[in-house]
Amino acid sequence: MTLKLDTPRFGTLEVQESELITFPDGMLGFPELKQYLLLDNPGGGPFKWLQSVQMPAIAFVVADPLVFFPDYRVSIRREDLGPIKLEDAAHGFVLAVLTIRPNVTESTANLSGPVIINVKERLARQVVLNDAAYHTRHRLAPEGGG
Amino acid sequence: MLVLTRGTNQTIMIGDEVEITIVEVRGDKVRLGISAPASVRVHRKEVYEAIREANREAAAAAPVDLAALQGLGPGFAPPKPV
């Protein structure tokens, strides 16, 4: 089934229902928004967008965290795998949610709440890491750089 | 709020499936062992709150003008679902 989605950022998108990614529990703080599209950033770069289907004004900038934080390691608990039917954590596709600041070089990545996507099943979940090394505001660009 | 007194190695049950055991008490810190079904999310409240707050902030800060991200990557291509 084709869906037509009017978005403030990407204009009108025509997408197949099979292209949607379902978050059974939503993103934290947005439990009612369960369906998203994963779009490449039109301007390129290592960025993608998680575009809400139900609320087109809501979209998150996301990126492969390893591009910015090569040492980043996600340890996913078993209880987080079931809801997205992921049998092996290694098959999950990890994205970090970014906060784009007015001065883009001050933008940050949330490394304590990564999004894990089961690409095969098109199911995803934002997991909470119990790792004190990570928090919600890791700067993408080194201080004073960029 | 229900307040219960428990000692080391004693457990409380929440419903039929969630068990919380006092593993160790040292000073003002208590170590808890939690056993819950896979469908129950268990995490420290402050971490959960921080992520929720970060999501709200990220959603509010996501630029509507896509050119704002332009400085971070080359070229322009029409968006397509991945």
Backbone of each chain as ProteinMPNN parsed JSONL, in Angstrom:
{"seq_chain_A": "MTLKLDTPRFGTLEVQESELITFPDGMLGFPELKQYLLLDNPGGGPFKWLQSVQMPAIAFVVADPLVFFPDYRVSIRREDLGPIKLEDAAHGFVLAVLTIRPNVTESTANLSGPVIINVKERLARQVVLNDAAYHTRHRLAPEGGG", "coords_chain_A": {"N_chain_A": [[0.849, -1.194, 0.0], [0.53, 2.204, -0.818], [1.645, 5.107, 0.794], [0.991, 8.532, 1.337], [2.858, 11.183, 2.365], [2.964, 14.252, 3.86], [5.541, 16.296, 4.56], [7.299, 18.719, 6.559], [9.982, 19.003, 5.984], [10.851, 17.361, 3.867], [9.061, 17.62, 1.882], [6.401, 16.218, -0.071], [6.208, 12.836, 0.451], [6.1, 9.759, -1.144], [5.519, 6.636, -0.111], [6.037, 3.125, 0.272], [4.178, 0.922, 2.289], [5.669, -1.164, 3.163], [8.14, -0.1, 3.477], [8.273, 1.147, 5.861], [9.521, 1.587, 9.199], [9.018, 0.014, 12.209], [8.669, 0.984, 15.53], [8.019, -0.738, 18.221], [7.692, 0.22, 20.841], [7.952, 2.891, 20.506], [9.985, 5.941, 20.401], [11.827, 7.003, 23.28], [9.902, 9.087, 25.298], [8.29, 9.647, 23.204], [6.095, 7.804, 22.96], [3.814, 7.235, 21.528], [4.324, 7.487, 18.89], [4.973, 5.313, 16.5], [5.754, 4.545, 14.008], [8.195, 5.003, 11.545], [10.141, 6.513, 8.912], [13.249, 5.812, 7.417], [15.427, 8.002, 6.192], [17.858, 9.023, 3.788], [20.13, 11.697, 4.396], [19.36, 14.582, 2.623], [21.374, 16.395, 2.032], [23.621, 14.905, 2.064], [26.581, 13.446, 3.582], [27.281, 11.721, 6.728], [24.742, 11.365, 7.653], [21.385, 10.48, 8.528], [17.801, 10.53, 8.483], [15.264, 10.011, 10.837], [12.116, 9.886, 10.198], [9.036, 10.683, 11.455], [6.01, 8.984, 10.815], [3.412, 9.247, 11.719], [3.361, 11.803, 12.862], [4.241, 14.23, 11.058], [5.81, 16.511, 11.526], [7.699, 15.775, 13.277], [10.976, 14.71, 13.341], [14.033, 12.989, 13.531], [17.5, 13.633, 13.485], [19.907, 11.298, 12.655], [22.774, 9.12, 12.967], [25.383, 6.835, 12.018], [27.046, 5.888, 14.783], [29.708, 5.128, 14.905], [31.109, 6.505, 13.023], [31.721, 8.903, 14.159], [32.548, 8.242, 16.675], [34.718, 6.051, 16.985], [35.389, 4.131, 18.857], [33.13, 3.402, 20.096], [31.035, 1.196, 21.781], [28.298, -0.921, 21.891], [26.438, -2.555, 24.235], [23.992, -4.718, 24.156], [21.183, -5.711, 25.924], [19.664, -8.913, 26.439], [16.913, -8.736, 26.808], [16.227, -6.625, 25.28], [16.329, -7.48, 22.731], [14.292, -9.23, 22.018], [11.79, -7.76, 21.539], [12.285, -6.663, 19.028], [12.697, -8.801, 17.512], [15.284, -9.729, 17.153], [17.765, -11.988, 16.755], [20.453, -12.183, 17.04], [22.622, -9.934, 18.428], [24.596, -8.853, 16.887], [23.572, -8.553, 14.395], [22.116, -6.321, 14.419], [21.475, -2.937, 13.501], [22.995, -0.023, 14.301], [22.144, 3.204, 15.4], [22.843, 6.561, 16.311], [21.11, 9.144, 17.998], [21.048, 12.482, 17.055], [21.56, 15.804, 18.253], [21.101, 18.745, 16.727], [22.781, 21.661, 16.939], [22.384, 25.292, 17.019], [24.847, 26.412, 16.238], [26.408, 24.386, 14.197], [28.687, 22.905, 14.69], [28.652, 22.446, 17.331], [26.994, 20.418, 17.736], [25.511, 17.421, 19.112], [25.746, 13.942, 20.09], [23.635, 11.359, 21.205], [24.74, 8.921, 23.099], [23.942, 7.206, 25.039], [21.454, 6.291, 24.598], [21.023, 4.565, 22.175], [19.597, 3.772, 18.929], [18.418, 0.714, 17.838], [18.185, -1.157, 14.968], [16.436, -3.73, 13.419], [16.982, -4.663, 10.43], [16.033, -6.54, 8.665], [13.528, -7.343, 9.659], [12.384, -4.931, 9.847], [12.033, -3.649, 12.282], [12.458, -1.651, 15.191], [14.165, -0.235, 18.034], [14.661, 1.947, 20.731], [17.261, 1.706, 22.89], [18.272, 1.558, 26.338], [21.321, 2.156, 27.628], [23.233, 0.714, 30.189], [25.713, 1.908, 30.821], [28.186, 3.662, 32.208], [30.025, 5.123, 30.842], [28.903, 6.432, 28.777], [26.822, 9.159, 27.747], [24.162, 11.53, 27.124], [25.008, 13.635, 25.565], [27.355, 13.795, 23.668], [29.854, 15.54, 22.067], [30.02, 16.07, 18.542], [32.006, 17.275, 17.041], [35.393, 17.941, 17.777], [36.281, 19.959, 20.584], [36.541, 23.356, 19.843], [37.271, 22.722, 17.295], [36.348, 21.933, 13.846]], "CA_chain_A": [[0.0, 0.0, 0.0], [1.31, 3.434, -0.894], [1.24, 6.175, 1.698], [1.454, 9.855, 0.952], [3.209, 11.836, 3.617], [3.387, 15.638, 3.686], [6.488, 16.615, 5.628], [7.839, 20.077, 6.438], [11.383, 19.007, 5.55], [11.126, 16.604, 2.646], [7.945, 17.762, 0.96], [5.501, 15.068, -0.08], [6.895, 11.566, 0.208], [5.242, 8.61, -1.432], [6.277, 5.481, 0.363], [5.339, 1.848, 0.419], [4.024, 0.536, 3.69], [6.749, -2.115, 3.479], [9.37, 0.642, 3.751], [8.225, 1.743, 7.187], [10.189, 0.911, 10.303], [8.127, 0.079, 13.368], [9.189, 0.983, 16.892], [6.867, -1.198, 19.02], [7.534, 1.049, 22.039], [8.242, 4.286, 20.186], [11.202, 6.515, 20.965], [11.534, 7.439, 24.649], [9.273, 10.408, 25.288], [7.354, 9.704, 22.086], [5.633, 6.41, 22.898], [2.673, 7.047, 20.635], [4.795, 7.499, 17.501], [5.568, 3.98, 16.351], [6.223, 4.258, 12.651], [9.141, 5.973, 11.012], [10.888, 6.244, 7.693], [14.664, 6.147, 7.525], [15.76, 8.696, 4.945], [19.207, 9.581, 3.679], [20.13, 13.153, 4.459], [19.446, 15.122, 1.262], [22.637, 17.099, 1.84], [24.744, 13.972, 2.143], [27.23, 13.272, 4.871], [26.972, 10.445, 7.388], [23.488, 11.562, 8.378], [20.086, 10.018, 8.054], [16.68, 11.094, 9.241], [14.137, 9.164, 11.227], [10.949, 10.735, 9.976], [7.796, 10.097, 11.977], [4.915, 8.882, 9.854], [2.175, 9.742, 12.326], [3.466, 13.231, 13.133], [5.276, 14.599, 10.077], [6.705, 17.571, 11.999], [8.741, 15.168, 14.111], [12.019, 13.937, 12.666], [15.302, 12.989, 14.259], [18.729, 13.428, 12.722], [20.628, 10.165, 13.226], [24.0, 8.771, 12.247], [26.162, 5.704, 12.517], [27.903, 6.51, 15.791], [31.118, 4.777, 14.738], [31.732, 7.52, 12.179], [32.222, 9.966, 15.034], [33.111, 7.65, 17.899], [35.119, 4.72, 16.516], [35.529, 3.168, 19.95], [31.82, 3.205, 20.722], [30.571, -0.194, 21.812], [26.963, -1.044, 22.457], [26.141, -3.873, 24.774], [22.53, -4.792, 24.192], [20.707, -6.797, 26.782], [18.776, -9.866, 25.773], [15.503, -8.33, 26.856], [15.976, -5.618, 24.249], [16.361, -8.106, 21.411], [13.008, -9.873, 21.74], [10.754, -6.909, 20.935], [12.547, -6.382, 17.609], [12.93, -10.115, 16.88], [16.693, -9.811, 16.757], [18.312, -13.164, 17.431], [21.863, -11.953, 17.318], [22.842, -8.486, 18.526], [25.527, -8.432, 15.836], [22.824, -8.258, 13.172], [21.405, -5.059, 14.594], [22.065, -1.766, 12.866], [22.957, 0.934, 15.407], [22.154, 4.625, 15.058], [22.787, 7.491, 17.439], [20.261, 10.31, 17.762], [21.855, 13.697, 17.152], [20.916, 17.09, 18.489], [21.795, 19.724, 15.896], [22.758, 22.967, 17.628], [22.425, 26.439, 16.095], [26.194, 26.324, 15.675], [26.388, 22.932, 13.946], [29.866, 22.216, 15.229], [28.38, 22.118, 18.738], [25.984, 19.358, 17.755], [25.878, 16.329, 20.004], [25.155, 12.623, 19.866], [23.193, 10.646, 22.393], [25.326, 7.575, 23.056], [23.396, 6.312, 26.065], [20.167, 5.777, 24.118], [21.084, 4.305, 20.731], [18.487, 3.099, 18.265], [18.843, -0.534, 17.205], [17.22, -1.515, 13.928], [16.484, -5.023, 12.764], [16.669, -4.251, 9.063], [15.285, -7.601, 8.013], [12.134, -7.322, 10.102], [11.984, -3.521, 9.878], [11.625, -3.33, 13.643], [13.526, -0.9, 15.841], [13.951, 0.054, 19.449], [15.678, 2.764, 21.392], [17.638, 0.979, 24.097], [18.919, 2.336, 27.394], [22.557, 1.474, 28.011], [23.665, 0.902, 31.581], [27.161, 2.063, 30.73], [28.463, 5.005, 32.721], [30.942, 5.836, 29.941], [28.142, 7.154, 27.761], [25.738, 10.027, 28.173], [23.287, 11.936, 26.018], [25.52, 14.818, 24.864], [28.749, 13.723, 23.216], [30.046, 16.452, 20.939], [30.464, 15.445, 17.299], [33.269, 17.882, 16.629], [36.236, 18.227, 18.942], [36.205, 21.33, 21.11], [37.357, 24.33, 19.129], [37.523, 22.279, 15.932], [35.23, 22.003, 12.92]], "C_chain_A": [[0.883, 1.242, 0.0], [0.74, 4.479, 0.061], [1.78, 7.48, 1.162], [1.673, 10.631, 2.238], [3.679, 13.256, 3.318], [4.289, 16.021, 4.841], [7.018, 18.026, 5.447], [9.263, 20.098, 5.861], [11.588, 18.402, 4.169], [10.013, 16.723, 1.615], [7.053, 16.54, 1.037], [6.281, 13.81, -0.436], [5.846, 10.51, -0.109], [6.026, 7.365, -1.082], [5.392, 4.243, 0.421], [5.261, 1.514, 1.906], [5.174, -0.388, 4.114], [8.068, -1.402, 3.79], [9.407, 1.209, 5.169], [9.013, 0.918, 8.188], [9.316, 1.112, 11.538], [8.917, 0.019, 14.668], [8.039, 0.534, 17.796], [6.627, -0.346, 20.262], [7.795, 2.531, 21.758], [9.63, 4.702, 20.642], [10.841, 6.963, 22.382], [10.997, 8.874, 24.611], [8.269, 10.579, 24.16], [6.706, 8.322, 21.888], [4.53, 6.175, 21.872], [3.086, 7.028, 19.158], [5.574, 6.215, 17.246], [6.115, 3.718, 14.96], [7.07, 5.402, 12.106], [9.629, 5.528, 9.644], [12.331, 6.584, 7.973], [15.094, 6.714, 6.185], [17.225, 9.099, 4.95], [19.111, 11.094, 3.803], [20.283, 13.705, 3.049], [20.778, 15.812, 0.988], [23.852, 16.189, 1.951], [25.357, 13.926, 3.53], [26.79, 11.97, 5.515], [25.603, 10.453, 8.073], [22.294, 10.91, 7.701], [19.022, 10.691, 8.918], [15.703, 9.985, 9.592], [12.92, 10.072, 11.206], [9.709, 10.034, 10.509], [6.731, 10.089, 10.896], [3.649, 9.509, 10.443], [2.187, 11.245, 12.566], [4.584, 13.796, 12.257], [6.219, 15.719, 10.528], [7.861, 16.997, 12.81], [9.705, 14.357, 13.253], [13.3, 14.063, 13.476], [16.454, 12.846, 13.268], [19.497, 12.302, 13.413], [21.871, 9.882, 12.392], [24.581, 7.497, 12.831], [27.169, 6.27, 13.517], [29.39, 6.224, 15.584], [31.859, 5.768, 13.842], [32.385, 8.595, 13.055], [32.96, 9.409, 16.248], [33.526, 6.209, 17.596], [35.207, 3.677, 17.63], [34.196, 2.822, 20.614], [31.402, 1.732, 20.648], [29.221, -0.25, 22.526], [26.787, -2.456, 22.983], [24.634, -3.95, 25.0], [22.112, -5.972, 25.047], [19.709, -7.674, 26.036], [17.343, -9.374, 25.734], [15.176, -7.24, 25.833], [15.893, -6.234, 22.853], [14.998, -8.676, 21.016], [12.011, -8.978, 21.03], [11.022, -6.569, 19.472], [12.984, -7.654, 16.88], [14.361, -10.265, 16.377], [17.305, -10.991, 17.511], [19.758, -12.957, 17.837], [22.108, -10.438, 17.302], [23.729, -7.976, 17.394], [24.792, -8.078, 14.54], [22.03, -6.962, 13.28], [22.19, -3.909, 13.977], [21.889, -0.63, 13.879], [23.007, 2.371, 14.877], [22.143, 5.449, 16.34], [21.894, 8.667, 17.047], [21.093, 11.564, 18.004], [20.977, 14.896, 17.499], [21.729, 18.134, 17.737], [21.651, 21.093, 16.548], [22.805, 24.091, 16.591], [23.807, 26.599, 15.449], [26.464, 24.837, 15.465], [27.585, 22.188, 14.537], [29.686, 21.881, 16.718], [27.348, 21.0, 18.866], [26.477, 18.156, 18.554], [25.17, 15.036, 19.616], [24.768, 12.018, 21.2], [23.725, 9.212, 22.312], [24.763, 6.666, 24.143], [22.036, 5.755, 25.666], [20.178, 5.514, 22.627], [19.82, 3.619, 20.22], [19.046, 1.847, 17.577], [17.772, -0.936, 16.196], [17.483, -2.942, 13.454], [16.02, -4.778, 11.333], [15.773, -5.278, 8.376], [13.795, -7.537, 8.372], [11.54, -5.92, 10.095], [11.363, -3.151, 11.236], [12.785, -2.614, 14.324], [13.137, -0.557, 17.269], [15.051, 0.983, 19.926], [16.002, 2.081, 22.71], [18.329, 1.929, 25.08], [20.157, 1.565, 27.825], [22.866, 1.759, 29.478], [25.18, 1.015, 31.613], [27.504, 3.505, 31.085], [29.383, 5.804, 31.796], [30.18, 6.71, 28.947], [27.033, 7.986, 28.366], [24.999, 10.524, 26.936], [23.846, 13.095, 25.184], [27.002, 14.726, 24.534], [28.912, 14.626, 21.998], [30.59, 15.741, 19.712], [31.827, 15.971, 16.876], [34.098, 18.14, 17.878], [36.121, 19.695, 19.33], [37.121, 22.252, 20.309], [37.639, 23.939, 17.691], [36.327, 22.541, 15.041], [35.229, 23.3, 12.17]], "O_chain_A": [[1.867, 1.313, 0.736], [-0.469, 4.7, 0.127], [2.876, 7.537, 0.606], [0.786, 10.723, 3.087], [4.668, 13.451, 2.611], [3.842, 16.064, 5.987], [7.173, 18.491, 4.317], [9.692, 21.112, 5.31], [12.412, 18.885, 3.391], [10.013, 16.021, 0.603], [6.955, 15.898, 2.082], [6.926, 13.732, -1.482], [4.833, 10.391, 0.582], [7.063, 7.075, -1.679], [4.176, 4.32, 0.593], [6.183, 1.8, 2.67], [5.591, -0.388, 5.272], [9.003, -2.017, 4.302], [10.443, 1.692, 5.623], [9.154, -0.296, 8.041], [8.927, 2.233, 11.867], [9.728, -0.883, 14.877], [7.165, 1.34, 18.111], [5.485, -0.201, 20.698], [7.85, 3.335, 22.689], [10.367, 3.896, 21.209], [9.681, 7.27, 22.657], [11.575, 9.751, 23.968], [7.49, 11.532, 24.151], [6.76, 7.748, 20.8], [4.335, 5.054, 21.404], [2.316, 6.616, 18.291], [6.698, 6.055, 17.721], [6.865, 2.762, 14.759], [6.716, 6.577, 12.193], [9.547, 4.358, 9.271], [12.615, 7.542, 8.692], [15.125, 6.01, 5.176], [17.772, 9.472, 5.988], [18.132, 11.701, 3.37], [21.226, 13.346, 2.345], [21.258, 15.817, -0.146], [24.988, 16.663, 1.932], [24.735, 14.314, 4.519], [26.023, 11.204, 4.93], [25.341, 9.644, 8.963], [22.217, 10.81, 6.477], [19.314, 11.325, 9.932], [15.363, 9.139, 8.764], [12.73, 10.911, 12.086], [9.371, 8.932, 10.076], [6.57, 11.059, 10.155], [2.911, 10.211, 9.751], [1.145, 11.894, 12.485], [5.742, 13.833, 12.673], [7.309, 15.864, 9.975], [8.88, 17.66, 13.005], [9.304, 13.441, 12.536], [13.601, 15.119, 14.033], [16.393, 12.044, 12.336], [19.712, 12.351, 14.624], [21.997, 10.347, 11.259], [24.312, 7.131, 13.975], [28.048, 7.045, 13.14], [30.238, 6.993, 16.037], [33.086, 5.862, 13.893], [33.45, 9.12, 12.733], [33.88, 10.035, 16.774], [32.797, 5.266, 17.903], [35.109, 2.477, 17.371], [34.146, 2.049, 21.571], [31.421, 1.118, 19.581], [29.043, 0.3, 23.612], [26.967, -3.431, 22.253], [24.088, -3.329, 25.911], [22.624, -7.082, 24.905], [19.011, -7.225, 25.127], [16.639, -9.57, 24.743], [14.01, -6.966, 25.553], [15.441, -5.588, 21.909], [14.597, -8.62, 19.854], [11.436, -9.381, 20.019], [10.093, -6.222, 18.743], [13.557, -7.601, 15.792], [14.612, -10.848, 15.322], [17.359, -10.997, 18.741], [20.222, -13.489, 18.845], [21.842, -9.758, 16.311], [23.631, -6.818, 16.989], [25.338, -7.379, 13.687], [21.353, -6.56, 12.334], [23.421, -3.925, 13.943], [20.766, -0.313, 14.269], [23.82, 2.697, 14.011], [21.511, 5.074, 17.327], [21.922, 9.126, 15.905], [21.759, 11.691, 19.031], [19.818, 14.984, 17.095], [22.891, 18.383, 18.058], [20.545, 21.616, 16.689], [23.207, 23.882, 15.446], [23.914, 26.886, 14.257], [26.717, 24.107, 16.423], [27.504, 20.998, 14.843], [30.473, 21.126, 17.29], [26.89, 20.681, 19.963], [27.677, 17.904, 18.661], [24.153, 15.035, 18.922], [25.482, 12.151, 22.194], [23.215, 8.395, 21.545], [25.074, 5.476, 24.169], [21.521, 4.847, 26.318], [19.439, 6.154, 21.879], [19.085, 2.979, 20.972], [20.022, 1.92, 16.83], [16.594, -1.041, 16.537], [18.614, -3.306, 13.132], [14.823, -4.698, 11.06], [14.876, -4.929, 7.609], [12.925, -7.659, 7.509], [10.341, -5.743, 10.311], [10.348, -2.461, 11.325], [13.949, -2.925, 14.073], [11.968, -0.585, 17.652], [16.219, 0.826, 19.57], [15.123, 1.898, 23.552], [18.889, 2.955, 24.695], [20.053, 0.448, 28.33], [22.771, 2.896, 29.94], [25.848, 0.293, 32.354], [27.161, 4.44, 30.362], [29.51, 7.019, 31.945], [30.751, 7.621, 28.347], [26.392, 7.599, 29.343], [25.187, 10.002, 25.838], [23.226, 13.497, 24.199], [27.81, 15.492, 25.06], [28.185, 14.487, 21.014], [31.5, 14.918, 19.811], [32.686, 15.219, 16.416], [33.559, 18.515, 18.919], [35.89, 20.557, 18.483], [38.306, 21.974, 20.123], [38.19, 24.738, 16.934], [35.407, 23.27, 15.413], [34.35, 23.532, 11.34]]}, "seq_chain_B": "MLVLTRGTNQTIMIGDEVEITIVEVRGDKVRLGISAPASVRVHRKEVYEAIREANREAAAAAPVDLAALQGLGPGFAPPKPV", "coords_chain_B": {"N_chain_B": [[2.622, 5.795, 48.391], [3.849, 2.526, 48.721], [5.715, 1.346, 51.39], [8.24, -0.823, 52.288], [10.097, -2.799, 54.611], [13.125, -4.438, 54.174], [15.668, -6.936, 54.417], [19.134, -7.844, 53.774], [19.417, -10.145, 51.095], [16.74, -10.597, 51.114], [13.585, -10.574, 49.431], [11.319, -8.77, 47.32], [8.216, -9.126, 45.64], [6.77, -8.078, 42.623], [3.771, -8.184, 41.269], [3.385, -11.307, 39.542], [5.738, -11.863, 38.363], [7.932, -10.198, 38.607], [10.831, -9.835, 40.457], [12.574, -8.426, 43.131], [15.569, -8.303, 44.722], [17.354, -7.639, 47.679], [20.65, -7.239, 47.487], [22.976, -6.239, 48.632], [23.812, -4.04, 51.273], [25.377, -1.089, 51.832], [26.529, 1.496, 53.636], [25.061, 4.391, 52.336], [24.235, 3.153, 50.066], [22.453, 0.804, 48.131], [22.483, -2.38, 46.786], [20.7, -3.9, 44.259], [19.133, -6.827, 43.077], [17.505, -7.674, 40.163], [14.89, -9.409, 38.764], [13.1, -9.981, 35.962], [10.511, -10.372, 33.467], [11.265, -10.525, 29.907], [9.807, -8.59, 28.635], [9.626, -6.459, 30.286], [11.012, -3.377, 30.851], [13.958, -2.494, 32.465], [15.68, -0.033, 34.074], [17.947, 2.519, 35.293], [16.356, 5.32, 36.659], [17.235, 7.97, 36.224], [18.791, 7.798, 33.937], [17.008, 6.988, 31.999], [15.276, 9.212, 32.063], [17.032, 11.178, 31.17], [17.512, 10.401, 28.545], [14.986, 10.604, 27.459], [14.613, 13.342, 27.682], [16.719, 14.198, 26.043], [15.817, 13.235, 23.591], [13.546, 14.809, 23.193], [14.708, 17.272, 22.991], [16.332, 16.85, 20.753], [14.407, 16.408, 18.772], [13.157, 18.871, 18.746], [15.243, 20.448, 17.925], [15.947, 19.564, 15.454], [16.778, 20.616, 12.319], [14.531, 22.452, 10.268], [15.11, 23.702, 7.99], [16.925, 22.27, 5.654], [19.361, 22.998, 4.728], [20.831, 23.731, 6.843], [22.242, 21.585, 7.684], [23.976, 21.317, 5.719], [26.592, 22.182, 5.822], [27.784, 20.044, 6.897], [28.01, 18.002, 5.109], [28.544, 16.955, 1.669], [26.995, 17.87, -1.499], [23.699, 17.374, -2.972], [20.927, 15.31, -2.908], [17.821, 13.917, -3.919], [15.57, 12.893, -1.313], [15.352, 9.494, -0.358], [13.684, 6.537, 0.659], [15.389, 4.238, 2.808]], "CA_chain_B": [[3.66, 4.821, 48.057], [4.026, 1.417, 49.667], [7.084, 1.283, 51.904], [8.49, -2.102, 52.947], [11.445, -2.971, 55.137], [13.692, -5.715, 53.768], [17.077, -7.095, 54.749], [19.962, -8.459, 52.734], [18.949, -11.433, 50.559], [15.286, -10.718, 51.103], [13.055, -10.242, 48.103], [9.909, -8.412, 47.158], [7.674, -9.487, 44.332], [5.804, -7.148, 42.04], [3.015, -9.091, 40.417], [3.837, -12.692, 39.621], [6.923, -12.131, 37.552], [9.061, -9.307, 38.871], [11.413, -10.037, 41.782], [13.668, -7.515, 43.46], [16.266, -8.824, 45.888], [18.391, -6.776, 48.253], [21.891, -8.011, 47.394], [23.975, -5.724, 49.555], [23.59, -2.686, 51.791], [26.648, -0.558, 52.345], [26.366, 2.946, 53.787], [23.795, 4.862, 51.766], [24.023, 2.486, 48.776], [21.813, -0.509, 48.171], [22.582, -3.113, 45.52], [19.471, -4.654, 44.031], [19.078, -7.795, 41.983], [16.162, -7.583, 39.596], [14.553, -10.464, 37.82], [11.834, -9.583, 35.348], [10.37, -10.919, 32.112], [11.925, -9.754, 28.856], [8.972, -7.489, 28.168], [9.694, -5.353, 31.249], [12.247, -2.609, 30.769], [14.497, -2.132, 33.779], [16.873, 0.795, 34.041], [18.006, 3.612, 36.262], [15.402, 6.345, 36.239], [17.85, 9.195, 35.72], [19.265, 7.563, 32.569], [15.783, 6.999, 31.201], [14.824, 10.61, 31.969], [17.992, 11.944, 30.366], [17.312, 10.051, 27.137], [13.712, 11.197, 27.067], [14.867, 14.775, 27.523], [17.569, 14.365, 24.853], [14.966, 13.033, 22.409], [12.691, 15.997, 23.011], [15.596, 18.335, 22.537], [16.763, 16.515, 19.392], [13.276, 16.611, 17.868], [12.916, 20.313, 18.634], [16.394, 21.101, 17.293], [16.17, 19.056, 14.094], [16.519, 21.777, 11.474], [13.539, 22.328, 9.2], [15.882, 24.116, 6.824], [17.924, 21.209, 5.504], [20.661, 23.588, 4.43], [21.564, 23.875, 8.095], [23.151, 20.439, 7.8], [24.787, 21.298, 4.502], [27.99, 22.322, 6.183], [28.278, 18.765, 7.412], [28.114, 16.984, 4.063], [28.521, 17.508, 0.313], [26.022, 17.46, -2.511], [22.279, 17.277, -2.662], [20.212, 14.271, -3.655], [16.466, 13.802, -3.388], [15.498, 11.869, -0.269], [14.71, 8.232, -0.704], [13.68, 5.614, 1.801], [16.508, 3.308, 2.786]], "C_chain_B": [[3.773, 3.761, 49.146], [5.492, 1.367, 50.102], [7.256, -0.02, 52.679], [9.907, -2.11, 53.506], [11.936, -4.37, 54.763], [15.169, -5.76, 54.165], [17.824, -7.74, 53.599], [19.443, -9.864, 52.394], [17.441, -11.636, 50.68], [14.741, -10.113, 49.814], [11.652, -9.664, 48.222], [9.474, -8.844, 45.771], [6.695, -8.414, 43.899], [5.029, -7.947, 41.005], [3.592, -10.491, 40.546], [5.237, -12.868, 39.062], [8.136, -11.261, 37.867], [9.539, -9.512, 40.304], [12.57, -9.075, 41.98], [14.286, -7.977, 44.772], [17.301, -7.815, 46.375], [19.686, -7.599, 48.291], [22.893, -7.549, 48.449], [23.572, -4.324, 50.006], [24.916, -2.211, 52.364], [26.522, 0.962, 52.409], [25.027, 3.371, 53.206], [23.527, 4.243, 50.39], [23.406, 1.104, 48.986], [21.988, -1.158, 46.804], [21.37, -4.024, 45.392], [19.683, -5.667, 42.914], [17.655, -7.83, 41.472], [15.958, -8.702, 38.585], [13.169, -10.163, 37.276], [11.725, -10.19, 33.958], [10.948, -9.968, 31.069], [11.109, -8.53, 28.441], [9.028, -6.282, 29.109], [11.046, -4.659, 31.142], [12.697, -2.24, 32.172], [15.712, -1.238, 33.564], [16.808, 1.897, 35.078], [17.129, 4.755, 35.772], [16.099, 7.558, 35.636], [18.373, 9.027, 34.3], [18.086, 7.634, 31.608], [15.305, 8.442, 30.978], [15.731, 11.423, 31.06], [17.784, 11.658, 28.878], [16.007, 10.655, 26.623], [13.889, 12.697, 26.79], [15.702, 15.04, 26.259], [16.746, 14.181, 23.578], [14.11, 14.263, 22.138], [13.519, 17.137, 22.436], [15.998, 18.094, 21.074], [15.64, 16.782, 18.395], [13.025, 18.104, 17.657], [14.025, 21.001, 17.847], [16.619, 20.639, 15.857], [15.815, 20.157, 13.099], [15.456, 21.494, 10.419], [14.2, 22.742, 7.894], [17.041, 23.127, 6.665], [19.316, 21.75, 5.206], [21.503, 23.744, 5.69], [22.554, 22.728, 8.286], [24.18, 20.42, 6.676], [26.275, 21.391, 4.81], [28.623, 21.016, 6.621], [28.408, 17.704, 6.329], [27.948, 17.577, 2.683], [27.295, 17.089, -0.48], [24.583, 17.45, -2.063], [21.678, 16.167, -3.523], [18.815, 14.181, -3.091], [16.372, 12.693, -2.356], [14.859, 10.607, -0.805], [14.746, 7.294, 0.498], [14.812, 4.6, 1.669], [15.982, 1.893, 2.96]], "O_chain_B": [[3.789, 4.071, 50.337], [6.395, 1.349, 49.266], [6.506, -0.291, 53.617], [10.809, -1.497, 52.936], [11.249, -5.362, 55.006], [15.83, -4.724, 54.235], [17.237, -8.13, 52.59], [19.084, -10.648, 53.272], [16.926, -12.714, 50.384], [15.369, -9.252, 49.197], [10.894, -10.029, 49.12], [10.282, -8.914, 44.846], [5.9, -7.91, 44.693], [5.581, -8.34, 39.977], [4.217, -10.819, 41.555], [5.859, -13.911, 39.263], [9.247, -11.566, 37.433], [8.763, -9.382, 41.25], [13.432, -8.928, 41.114], [13.614, -8.036, 45.802], [18.027, -7.217, 45.582], [19.787, -8.557, 49.058], [23.57, -8.363, 49.077], [23.057, -3.528, 49.22], [25.495, -2.836, 53.252], [26.422, 1.632, 51.382], [23.988, 2.797, 53.531], [22.694, 4.743, 49.635], [23.785, 0.355, 49.886], [21.675, -0.551, 45.78], [21.057, -4.807, 46.289], [20.346, -5.374, 41.919], [16.71, -7.994, 42.244], [16.763, -8.9, 37.675], [12.192, -10.096, 38.022], [12.742, -10.492, 33.334], [11.101, -8.771, 31.313], [11.666, -7.548, 27.951], [8.535, -5.206, 28.769], [12.092, -5.283, 31.321], [11.91, -1.734, 32.972], [16.68, -1.659, 32.93], [15.758, 2.171, 35.66], [17.165, 5.11, 34.594], [15.622, 8.119, 34.65], [18.403, 9.989, 33.534], [18.16, 8.258, 30.549], [14.976, 8.836, 29.859], [15.264, 12.251, 30.278], [17.87, 12.565, 28.049], [15.936, 11.151, 25.499], [13.383, 13.232, 25.804], [15.43, 15.977, 25.507], [16.955, 14.893, 22.596], [13.97, 14.699, 20.995], [13.093, 17.856, 21.532], [16.002, 19.021, 20.263], [15.877, 17.313, 17.31], [12.721, 18.547, 16.55], [13.789, 22.009, 17.182], [17.394, 21.252, 15.122], [14.662, 20.586, 13.043], [15.468, 20.451, 9.765], [13.893, 22.204, 6.83], [18.002, 23.144, 7.433], [20.319, 21.063, 5.401], [22.725, 23.871, 5.622], [23.573, 22.879, 8.961], [25.118, 19.623, 6.677], [27.104, 20.765, 4.149], [29.846, 20.9, 6.705], [28.877, 16.601, 6.611], [27.28, 18.6, 2.529], [26.645, 16.089, -0.173], [24.302, 17.512, -0.866], [21.909, 16.113, -4.731], [18.633, 14.353, -1.885], [17.022, 11.658, -2.501], [13.932, 10.66, -1.613], [15.718, 7.267, 1.253], [15.149, 4.161, 0.569], [16.762, 0.941, 2.971]]}, "name": "protein", "num_of_chains": 2, "seq": "MTLKLDTPRFGTLEVQESELITFPDGMLGFPELKQYLLLDNPGGGPFKWLQSVQMPAIAFVVADPLVFFPDYRVSIRREDLGPIKLEDAAHGFVLAVLTIRPNVTESTANLSGPVIINVKERLARQVVLNDAAYHTRHRLAPEGGGMLVLTRGTNQTIMIGDEVEITIVEVRGDKVRLGISAPASVRVHRKEVYEAIREANREAAAAAPVDLAALQGLGPGFAPPKPV"}
